[in-house]
Amino acid sequence: MIALQNALRYLSEDLHAVLAPEFVQEIRDRGRIYAYRYRPAGRLYGKPVHEYKGNCLEGKAFQVMIDRRGLCTEPSTPCSTPGG
């Protein structure tokens, strides 16, 4: 399974035996690997674009997009962002 191999390559090999079954279950349940055990506690949200540091609006907008994609990984909330 390519998705599993791609996810595990970023982690220490001594964690593979523990994480592989969790990741396979995420693929079965959700269609992709989110690695929920590494998700930060609390609500994830994108701030207004003017609150990001940067030299151009496009760069700030990209940061907003990345933050808002985090909303799509919440287990109980369906993704409502375009293209998600």
Distance bins in CASP14 RR format, pairs under 12 A and 6 or more apart:
PFRMAT RR
TARGET T0000
AUTHOR 0000-0000-0000
RMODE 2
METHOD distances of the structure
MODEL  1
1 7 0 0 0 0 1 0 0 0 0 0 0
1 8 0 0 0 0 0 1 0 0 0 0 0
1 20 0 0 0 0 1 0 0 0 0 0 0
1 23 0 0 0 0 1 0 0 0 0 0 0
1 24 1 0 0 1 0 0 0 0 0 0 0
1 26 0 0 0 0 0 1 0 0 0 0 0
1 27 1 0 0 1 0 0 0 0 0 0 0
1 28 0 0 0 0 0 1 0 0 0 0 0
1 31 0 0 0 0 0 1 0 0 0 0 0
1 32 0 0 0 0 0 1 0 0 0 0 0
1 33 0 0 0 0 1 0 0 0 0 0 0
2 8 0 0 0 0 0 1 0 0 0 0 0
2 9 0 0 0 0 0 1 0 0 0 0 0
2 27 0 0 0 0 0 1 0 0 0 0 0
2 32 0 0 0 0 0 1 0 0 0 0 0
2 33 0 0 0 0 0 1 0 0 0 0 0
3 9 0 0 0 0 0 1 0 0 0 0 0
3 20 0 0 0 0 0 1 0 0 0 0 0
3 23 1 0 0 1 0 0 0 0 0 0 0
3 24 0 0 0 0 1 0 0 0 0 0 0
3 26 0 0 0 0 1 0 0 0 0 0 0
3 27 1 0 0 1 0 0 0 0 0 0 0
3 28 0 0 0 0 0 1 0 0 0 0 0
3 30 0 0 0 0 0 1 0 0 0 0 0
3 31 0 0 0 0 1 0 0 0 0 0 0
3 32 1 0 0 1 0 0 0 0 0 0 0
3 33 1 0 1 0 0 0 0 0 0 0 0
3 34 0 0 0 0 0 1 0 0 0 0 0
3 35 0 0 0 0 0 1 0 0 0 0 0
4 10 0 0 0 0 0 1 0 0 0 0 0
4 11 0 0 0 0 0 1 0 0 0 0 0
4 16 0 0 0 0 1 0 0 0 0 0 0
4 19 0 0 0 0 1 0 0 0 0 0 0
4 20 1 0 0 1 0 0 0 0 0 0 0
4 21 0 0 0 0 1 0 0 0 0 0 0
4 22 0 0 0 0 0 1 0 0 0 0 0
4 23 1 0 1 0 0 0 0 0 0 0 0
4 24 1 0 0 1 0 0 0 0 0 0 0
4 25 0 0 0 0 0 1 0 0 0 0 0
4 26 0 0 0 0 1 0 0 0 0 0 0
4 27 1 0 0 1 0 0 0 0 0 0 0
4 28 0 0 0 0 0 1 0 0 0 0 0
4 31 0 0 0 0 0 1 0 0 0 0 0
4 32 0 0 0 0 0 1 0 0 0 0 0
4 33 1 0 0 1 0 0 0 0 0 0 0
4 35 0 0 0 0 0 1 0 0 0 0 0
5 11 0 0 0 0 0 1 0 0 0 0 0
5 16 0 0 0 0 0 1 0 0 0 0 0
5 20 0 0 0 0 1 0 0 0 0 0 0
5 23 0 0 0 0 0 1 0 0 0 0 0
5 24 0 0 0 0 0 1 0 0 0 0 0
5 27 0 0 0 0 0 1 0 0 0 0 0
5 33 0 0 0 0 0 1 0 0 0 0 0
6 23 0 0 0 0 1 0 0 0 0 0 0
6 27 0 0 0 0 0 1 0 0 0 0 0
6 32 0 0 0 0 0 1 0 0 0 0 0
6 33 0 0 0 0 1 0 0 0 0 0 0
6 35 0 0 0 0 0 1 0 0 0 0 0
7 15 0 0 0 0 0 1 0 0 0 0 0
7 16 0 0 0 0 1 0 0 0 0 0 0
7 19 1 0 0 1 0 0 0 0 0 0 0
7 20 0 0 0 0 1 0 0 0 0 0 0
7 22 0 0 0 0 1 0 0 0 0 0 0
7 23 1 0 1 0 0 0 0 0 0 0 0
7 24 0 0 0 0 0 1 0 0 0 0 0
7 26 0 0 0 0 1 0 0 0 0 0 0
7 27 0 0 0 0 1 0 0 0 0 0 0
7 32 0 0 0 0 1 0 0 0 0 0 0
7 33 1 0 1 0 0 0 0 0 0 0 0
7 34 0 0 0 0 1 0 0 0 0 0 0
7 35 1 0 0 1 0 0 0 0 0 0 0
7 37 0 0 0 0 0 1 0 0 0 0 0
7 38 0 0 0 0 0 1 0 0 0 0 0
8 14 0 0 0 0 0 1 0 0 0 0 0
8 15 0 0 0 0 1 0 0 0 0 0 0
8 16 1 0 1 0 0 0 0 0 0 0 0
8 17 0 0 0 0 0 1 0 0 0 0 0
8 18 0 0 0 0 0 1 0 0 0 0 0
8 19 1 0 0 1 0 0 0 0 0 0 0
8 20 1 0 0 1 0 0 0 0 0 0 0
8 21 0 0 0 0 0 1 0 0 0 0 0
8 22 0 0 0 0 0 1 0 0 0 0 0
8 23 1 0 0 1 0 0 0 0 0 0 0
8 24 0 0 0 0 0 1 0 0 0 0 0
8 33 0 0 0 0 1 0 0 0 0 0 0
8 35 0 0 0 0 0 1 0 0 0 0 0
9 15 0 0 0 0 0 1 0 0 0 0 0
9 16 0 0 0 0 1 0 0 0 0 0 0
9 19 0 0 0 0 0 1 0 0 0 0 0
9 20 0 0 0 0 0 1 0 0 0 0 0
9 23 0 0 0 0 0 1 0 0 0 0 0
9 33 0 0 0 0 0 1 0 0 0 0 0
10 16 0 0 0 0 0 1 0 0 0 0 0
10 19 0 0 0 0 0 1 0 0 0 0 0
10 23 0 0 0 0 0 1 0 0 0 0 0
10 33 0 0 0 0 0 1 0 0 0 0 0
10 35 0 0 0 0 1 0 0 0 0 0 0
10 38 0 0 0 0 0 1 0 0 0 0 0
11 17 0 0 0 0 0 1 0 0 0 0 0
11 18 0 0 0 0 1 0 0 0 0 0 0
11 19 1 0 0 1 0 0 0 0 0 0 0
11 20 0 0 0 0 1 0 0 0 0 0 0
11 22 0 0 0 0 0 1 0 0 0 0 0
11 23 0 0 0 0 1 0 0 0 0 0 0
11 33 0 0 0 0 0 1 0 0 0 0 0
11 35 0 0 0 0 1 0 0 0 0 0 0
11 37 0 0 0 0 0 1 0 0 0 0 0
11 38 0 0 0 0 1 0 0 0 0 0 0
12 18 0 0 0 0 0 1 0 0 0 0 0
12 19 0 0 0 0 1 0 0 0 0 0 0
13 19 0 0 0 0 0 1 0 0 0 0 0
13 20 0 0 0 0 0 1 0 0 0 0 0
15 21 0 0 0 0 0 1 0 0 0 0 0
15 22 0 0 0 0 0 1 0 0 0 0 0
15 23 0 0 0 0 0 1 0 0 0 0 0
15 35 0 0 0 0 0 1 0 0 0 0 0
15 37 0 0 0 0 0 1 0 0 0 0 0
15 38 0 0 0 0 0 1 0 0 0 0 0
16 22 0 0 0 0 0 1 0 0 0 0 0
16 23 0 0 0 0 1 0 0 0 0 0 0
16 24 0 0 0 0 0 1 0 0 0 0 0
17 23 0 0 0 0 0 1 0 0 0 0 0
18 37 0 0 0 0 1 0 0 0 0 0 0
19 25 0 0 0 0 0 1 0 0 0 0 0
19 26 0 0 0 0 0 1 0 0 0 0 0
19 33 0 0 0 0 1 0 0 0 0 0 0
19 35 1 0 0 1 0 0 0 0 0 0 0
19 36 0 0 0 0 0 1 0 0 0 0 0
19 37 1 0 0 1 0 0 0 0 0 0 0
19 38 0 0 0 0 1 0 0 0 0 0 0
20 26 0 0 0 0 0 1 0 0 0 0 0
20 27 0 0 0 0 0 1 0 0 0 0 0
20 33 0 0 0 0 0 1 0 0 0 0 0
20 35 0 0 0 0 0 1 0 0 0 0 0
21 27 0 0 0 0 0 1 0 0 0 0 0
21 28 0 0 0 0 0 1 0 0 0 0 0
21 37 0 0 0 0 0 1 0 0 0 0 0
22 28 0 0 0 0 0 1 0 0 0 0 0
22 29 0 0 0 0 0 1 0 0 0 0 0
22 30 0 0 0 0 0 1 0 0 0 0 0
22 33 0 0 0 0 1 0 0 0 0 0 0
22 34 0 0 0 0 0 1 0 0 0 0 0
22 35 0 0 0 0 1 0 0 0 0 0 0
22 36 1 0 0 1 0 0 0 0 0 0 0
22 37 1 0 0 1 0 0 0 0 0 0 0
22 38 0 0 0 0 0 1 0 0 0 0 0
23 29 0 0 0 0 0 1 0 0 0 0 0
23 30 0 0 0 0 0 1 0 0 0 0 0
23 31 0 0 0 0 0 1 0 0 0 0 0
23 32 0 0 0 0 1 0 0 0 0 0 0
23 33 1 0 1 0 0 0 0 0 0 0 0
23 34 0 0 0 0 1 0 0 0 0 0 0
23 35 1 0 0 1 0 0 0 0 0 0 0
23 36 0 0 0 0 1 0 0 0 0 0 0
23 37 0 0 0 0 1 0 0 0 0 0 0
23 38 0 0 0 0 0 1 0 0 0 0 0
24 30 0 0 0 0 0 1 0 0 0 0 0
24 31 0 0 0 0 0 1 0 0 0 0 0
24 32 0 0 0 0 0 1 0 0 0 0 0
24 33 0 0 0 0 1 0 0 0 0 0 0
25 31 0 0 0 0 0 1 0 0 0 0 0
25 32 0 0 0 0 0 1 0 0 0 0 0
25 33 0 0 0 0 1 0 0 0 0 0 0
25 34 0 0 0 0 0 1 0 0 0 0 0
25 35 0 0 0 0 0 1 0 0 0 0 0
25 36 0 0 0 0 0 1 0 0 0 0 0
25 37 0 0 0 0 0 1 0 0 0 0 0
26 32 1 0 0 1 0 0 0 0 0 0 0
26 33 1 0 1 0 0 0 0 0 0 0 0
26 34 1 0 1 0 0 0 0 0 0 0 0
26 35 1 0 0 1 0 0 0 0 0 0 0
26 36 1 0 0 1 0 0 0 0 0 0 0
26 37 0 0 0 0 1 0 0 0 0 0 0
26 38 0 0 0 0 0 1 0 0 0 0 0
26 39 0 0 0 0 0 1 0 0 0 0 0
26 73 0 0 0 0 0 1 0 0 0 0 0
26 75 0 0 0 0 1 0 0 0 0 0 0
27 33 1 0 0 1 0 0 0 0 0 0 0
27 34 0 0 0 0 1 0 0 0 0 0 0
27 35 0 0 0 0 0 1 0 0 0 0 0
29 36 0 0 0 0 0 1 0 0 0 0 0
29 75 0 0 0 0 1 0 0 0 0 0 0
30 36 0 0 0 0 1 0 0 0 0 0 0
30 72 0 0 0 0 0 1 0 0 0 0 0
30 73 0 0 0 0 1 0 0 0 0 0 0
30 74 0 0 0 0 0 1 0 0 0 0 0
30 75 0 0 0 0 1 0 0 0 0 0 0
30 76 0 0 0 0 0 1 0 0 0 0 0
30 78 0 0 0 0 0 1 0 0 0 0 0
30 79 0 0 0 0 0 1 0 0 0 0 0
32 72 0 0 0 0 1 0 0 0 0 0 0
32 73 0 0 0 0 1 0 0 0 0 0 0
32 79 0 0 0 0 0 1 0 0 0 0 0
32 84 0 0 0 0 0 1 0 0 0 0 0
33 39 0 0 0 0 0 1 0 0 0 0 0
33 73 0 0 0 0 0 1 0 0 0 0 0
34 44 0 0 0 0 0 1 0 0 0 0 0
34 69 0 0 0 0 0 1 0 0 0 0 0
34 70 0 0 0 0 1 0 0 0 0 0 0
34 71 0 0 0 0 0 1 0 0 0 0 0
34 72 0 0 0 0 1 0 0 0 0 0 0
34 73 1 0 1 0 0 0 0 0 0 0 0
34 74 0 0 0 0 1 0 0 0 0 0 0
34 75 0 0 0 0 1 0 0 0 0 0 0
34 79 0 0 0 0 0 1 0 0 0 0 0
35 73 0 0 0 0 1 0 0 0 0 0 0
36 70 0 0 0 0 0 1 0 0 0 0 0
36 73 1 0 0 1 0 0 0 0 0 0 0
36 74 0 0 0 0 1 0 0 0 0 0 0
36 75 1 0 0 1 0 0 0 0 0 0 0
36 76 0 0 0 0 0 1 0 0 0 0 0
37 75 0 0 0 0 0 1 0 0 0 0 0
38 73 0 0 0 0 0 1 0 0 0 0 0
39 70 0 0 0 0 1 0 0 0 0 0 0
39 71 0 0 0 0 0 1 0 0 0 0 0
39 72 0 0 0 0 0 1 0 0 0 0 0
39 73 1 0 0 1 0 0 0 0 0 0 0
39 74 0 0 0 0 1 0 0 0 0 0 0
39 75 0 0 0 0 1 0 0 0 0 0 0
40 67 0 0 0 0 0 1 0 0 0 0 0
40 70 0 0 0 0 1 0 0 0 0 0 0
40 73 0 0 0 0 0 1 0 0 0 0 0
40 74 0 0 0 0 0 1 0 0 0 0 0
41 74 0 0 0 0 0 1 0 0 0 0 0
42 70 0 0 0 0 0 1 0 0 0 0 0
42 71 0 0 0 0 0 1 0 0 0 0 0
42 74 0 0 0 0 1 0 0 0 0 0 0
43 67 0 0 0 0 0 1 0 0 0 0 0
43 70 0 0 0 0 0 1 0 0 0 0 0
43 71 0 0 0 0 1 0 0 0 0 0 0
43 73 0 0 0 0 0 1 0 0 0 0 0
43 74 0 0 0 0 1 0 0 0 0 0 0
43 76 0 0 0 0 0 1 0 0 0 0 0
43 77 0 0 0 0 0 1 0 0 0 0 0
44 66 0 0 0 0 0 1 0 0 0 0 0
44 67 1 0 0 1 0 0 0 0 0 0 0
44 68 0 0 0 0 1 0 0 0 0 0 0
44 69 0 0 0 0 1 0 0 0 0 0 0
44 70 1 0 1 0 0 0 0 0 0 0 0
44 71 1 0 1 0 0 0 0 0 0 0 0
44 72 0 0 0 0 1 0 0 0 0 0 0
44 73 1 0 0 1 0 0 0 0 0 0 0
44 74 1 0 0 1 0 0 0 0 0 0 0
44 75 0 0 0 0 0 1 0 0 0 0 0
44 77 0 0 0 0 1 0 0 0 0 0 0
45 51 0 0 0 0 0 1 0 0 0 0 0
45 64 0 0 0 0 0 1 0 0 0 0 0
45 66 0 0 0 0 0 1 0 0 0 0 0
45 67 1 0 0 1 0 0 0 0 0 0 0
45 68 1 0 0 1 0 0 0 0 0 0 0
45 69 0 0 0 0 0 1 0 0 0 0 0
45 70 0 0 0 0 1 0 0 0 0 0 0
45 71 1 0 0 1 0 0 0 0 0 0 0
45 74 0 0 0 0 0 1 0 0 0 0 0
45 77 0 0 0 0 0 1 0 0 0 0 0
45 81 0 0 0 0 0 1 0 0 0 0 0
46 52 0 0 0 0 1 0 0 0 0 0 0
46 60 0 0 0 0 0 1 0 0 0 0 0
46 61 0 0 0 0 0 1 0 0 0 0 0
46 62 0 0 0 0 0 1 0 0 0 0 0
46 63 0 0 0 0 1 0 0 0 0 0 0
46 64 1 0 1 0 0 0 0 0 0 0 0
46 65 0 0 0 0 1 0 0 0 0 0 0
46 66 0 0 0 0 1 0 0 0 0 0 0
46 67 1 1 0 0 0 0 0 0 0 0 0
46 68 1 0 1 0 0 0 0 0 0 0 0
46 69 0 0 0 0 1 0 0 0 0 0 0
46 70 0 0 0 0 1 0 0 0 0 0 0
46 71 1 0 0 1 0 0 0 0 0 0 0
46 81 0 0 0 0 0 1 0 0 0 0 0
47 53 0 0 0 0 0 1 0 0 0 0 0
47 60 0 0 0 0 1 0 0 0 0 0 0
47 61 0 0 0 0 0 1 0 0 0 0 0
47 63 0 0 0 0 1 0 0 0 0 0 0
47 64 1 0 0 1 0 0 0 0 0 0 0
47 65 0 0 0 0 0 1 0 0 0 0 0
47 66 0 0 0 0 0 1 0 0 0 0 0
47 67 1 0 0 1 0 0 0 0 0 0 0
47 68 0 0 0 0 1 0 0 0 0 0 0
48 60 0 0 0 0 1 0 0 0 0 0 0
48 61 0 0 0 0 0 1 0 0 0 0 0
48 63 0 0 0 0 0 1 0 0 0 0 0
48 64 0 0 0 0 1 0 0 0 0 0 0
48 67 0 0 0 0 0 1 0 0 0 0 0
48 68 0 0 0 0 0 1 0 0 0 0 0
49 56 0 0 0 0 0 1 0 0 0 0 0
49 57 1 0 0 1 0 0 0 0 0 0 0
49 58 0 0 0 0 0 1 0 0 0 0 0
49 59 0 0 0 0 1 0 0 0 0 0 0
49 60 1 0 1 0 0 0 0 0 0 0 0
49 61 1 0 1 0 0 0 0 0 0 0 0
49 62 0 0 0 0 1 0 0 0 0 0 0
49 63 0 0 0 0 1 0 0 0 0 0 0
49 64 1 0 1 0 0 0 0 0 0 0 0
49 65 0 0 0 0 0 1 0 0 0 0 0
49 67 0 0 0 0 0 1 0 0 0 0 0
49 68 0 0 0 0 0 1 0 0 0 0 0
50 57 0 0 0 0 1 0 0 0 0 0 0
50 60 1 0 0 1 0 0 0 0 0 0 0
50 61 0 0 0 0 0 1 0 0 0 0 0
50 63 0 0 0 0 0 1 0 0 0 0 0
50 64 0 0 0 0 0 1 0 0 0 0 0
51 60 0 0 0 0 1 0 0 0 0 0 0
51 63 0 0 0 0 1 0 0 0 0 0 0
51 64 0 0 0 0 1 0 0 0 0 0 0
51 67 0 0 0 0 0 1 0 0 0 0 0
52 58 0 0 0 0 0 1 0 0 0 0 0
52 59 1 0 0 1 0 0 0 0 0 0 0
52 60 1 0 1 0 0 0 0 0 0 0 0
52 61 0 0 0 0 1 0 0 0 0 0 0
52 62 0 0 0 0 1 0 0 0 0 0 0
52 63 1 0 1 0 0 0 0 0 0 0 0
52 64 1 0 0 1 0 0 0 0 0 0 0
52 65 0 0 0 0 0 1 0 0 0 0 0
52 66 0 0 0 0 0 1 0 0 0 0 0
52 67 0 0 0 0 1 0 0 0 0 0 0
53 59 0 0 0 0 1 0 0 0 0 0 0
53 60 1 0 0 1 0 0 0 0 0 0 0
53 63 0 0 0 0 1 0 0 0 0 0 0
54 60 1 0 1 0 0 0 0 0 0 0 0
54 61 0 0 0 0 0 1 0 0 0 0 0
54 62 0 0 0 0 0 1 0 0 0 0 0
54 63 0 0 0 0 1 0 0 0 0 0 0
54 64 0 0 0 0 0 1 0 0 0 0 0
56 62 0 0 0 0 1 0 0 0 0 0 0
56 63 0 0 0 0 0 1 0 0 0 0 0
57 63 0 0 0 0 0 1 0 0 0 0 0
57 64 0 0 0 0 0 1 0 0 0 0 0
58 64 0 0 0 0 0 1 0 0 0 0 0
58 65 0 0 0 0 0 1 0 0 0 0 0
59 65 0 0 0 0 1 0 0 0 0 0 0
59 66 0 0 0 0 0 1 0 0 0 0 0
60 66 0 0 0 0 0 1 0 0 0 0 0
60 67 0 0 0 0 0 1 0 0 0 0 0
61 67 0 0 0 0 0 1 0 0 0 0 0
61 68 0 0 0 0 0 1 0 0 0 0 0
62 68 0 0 0 0 0 1 0 0 0 0 0
62 69 0 0 0 0 0 1 0 0 0 0 0
63 69 0 0 0 0 0 1 0 0 0 0 0
64 70 0 0 0 0 0 1 0 0 0 0 0
64 71 0 0 0 0 0 1 0 0 0 0 0
64 81 0 0 0 0 0 1 0 0 0 0 0
65 71 0 0 0 0 0 1 0 0 0 0 0
65 72 0 0 0 0 0 1 0 0 0 0 0
65 81 0 0 0 0 1 0 0 0 0 0 0
65 82 0 0 0 0 1 0 0 0 0 0 0
65 83 0 0 0 0 0 1 0 0 0 0 0
65 84 0 0 0 0 0 1 0 0 0 0 0
66 72 0 0 0 0 0 1 0 0 0 0 0
66 73 0 0 0 0 0 1 0 0 0 0 0
66 81 0 0 0 0 0 1 0 0 0 0 0
67 73 0 0 0 0 0 1 0 0 0 0 0
67 81 0 0 0 0 0 1 0 0 0 0 0
68 74 0 0 0 0 0 1 0 0 0 0 0
68 79 0 0 0 0 1 0 0 0 0 0 0
68 80 0 0 0 0 1 0 0 0 0 0 0
68 81 1 0 1 0 0 0 0 0 0 0 0
68 82 0 0 0 0 1 0 0 0 0 0 0
68 83 0 0 0 0 0 1 0 0 0 0 0
68 84 0 0 0 0 1 0 0 0 0 0 0
69 79 0 0 0 0 1 0 0 0 0 0 0
69 80 0 0 0 0 0 1 0 0 0 0 0
69 81 1 0 0 1 0 0 0 0 0 0 0
69 82 0 0 0 0 0 1 0 0 0 0 0
69 83 0 0 0 0 1 0 0 0 0 0 0
69 84 1 0 0 1 0 0 0 0 0 0 0
70 77 0 0 0 0 0 1 0 0 0 0 0
70 79 0 0 0 0 1 0 0 0 0 0 0
70 80 0 0 0 0 0 1 0 0 0 0 0
70 81 0 0 0 0 1 0 0 0 0 0 0
70 84 0 0 0 0 0 1 0 0 0 0 0
71 77 1 0 0 1 0 0 0 0 0 0 0
71 78 0 0 0 0 1 0 0 0 0 0 0
71 79 1 0 0 1 0 0 0 0 0 0 0
71 80 1 0 0 1 0 0 0 0 0 0 0
71 81 1 0 0 1 0 0 0 0 0 0 0
71 84 0 0 0 0 1 0 0 0 0 0 0
72 78 0 0 0 0 1 0 0 0 0 0 0
72 79 1 1 0 0 0 0 0 0 0 0 0
72 80 0 0 0 0 1 0 0 0 0 0 0
72 81 1 0 0 1 0 0 0 0 0 0 0
72 82 0 0 0 0 0 1 0 0 0 0 0
72 83 0 0 0 0 1 0 0 0 0 0 0
72 84 1 0 1 0 0 0 0 0 0 0 0
73 79 0 0 0 0 1 0 0 0 0 0 0
73 81 0 0 0 0 0 1 0 0 0 0 0
73 84 0 0 0 0 0 1 0 0 0 0 0
74 80 0 0 0 0 0 1 0 0 0 0 0
74 81 0 0 0 0 0 1 0 0 0 0 0
78 84 0 0 0 0 1 0 0 0 0 0 0
END
